[in-house]
């Protein structure tokens, strides 16, 4: 401040006040620019980061729940798969169910296929079957027995067409599948 006194002596009172105000403004600007703004920016960045991380945490929790559900479903399916008879075949199972429902004589054709899965010990067994001359009640009973069996059998595709013969009689094409070892 020693260097400032000779300069300040040459200035009148109004000029000294203006210079002091200017110096005060520059000091205030420096404090705001290099202390307050970085602090506020950091606070905003932390707030945004917290929001993003909260969303990520919720997504991770959701994925964890989905993963646990898939693991549980897989374990249940494996238990059901192991309980199935070793001699189980999809074709004989479908014929047996058709006999139980009373539609064995309505079976027009059955075409079995077996597909080996890549990198898996399992094979997909499929049977495409055509049934002719069924009532809606017979179809419903047969589909119900297929889907509710404990043999892990599912209907992949179904096609219903009206029969030309009688009112309310349908022809059905089913594609049924299951896993086999």
C-alpha positions, 0 to 999 in steps of 0.5 A: 500500500506504500506505492498507493499513497503518493498516487492517492495524494494527487487525487481529490476526494471524489476520485479516491472514492471512485478508485476505492469503489473500483478496487472494491468491485474488482475484489468482489468480482474476483471473490464471486468468480473464483470462490462463490461460482465454483462452489455453486457449480459444484453444488449443481453438479453434485445435485445432478450427479445425485439425481442420475445416480438415484435413477441408476440405483432404481434401474439396478434394483429393478434389474435385480428383481427381474434377475431374481424372478428369472432365477426363481422361474428357472429353478422351478422349471428345472425342478419340474423338468427333473420330476418328468418321467424319463420315458416322456415323449411329446407325441405320446403325451399328446395322443394320451391327452387326446384319448382323455378328452375323447378326440383321438379319432379326430386327429388327422395328422401329427408331425414331430420334429426335434431340434438340437439347441446350440451350446445346450444339452436340451433339444426342442421337441415340437409336434404339429398336429391337425385335428378335424371336426371338433367342437369349441368345448373339445378344443378348450378341454384339450388346450387346457390339459396341454397348458396345465400339465406338469410336463412343461409343455406349451402351445406355440401356435394355434390356427382355427378354421370353420369346418365346411360340414356343420355349424360350430365345428372347427378344424385345428392346427396346433404346434406344441413344444417342450424341452427334452434332454 
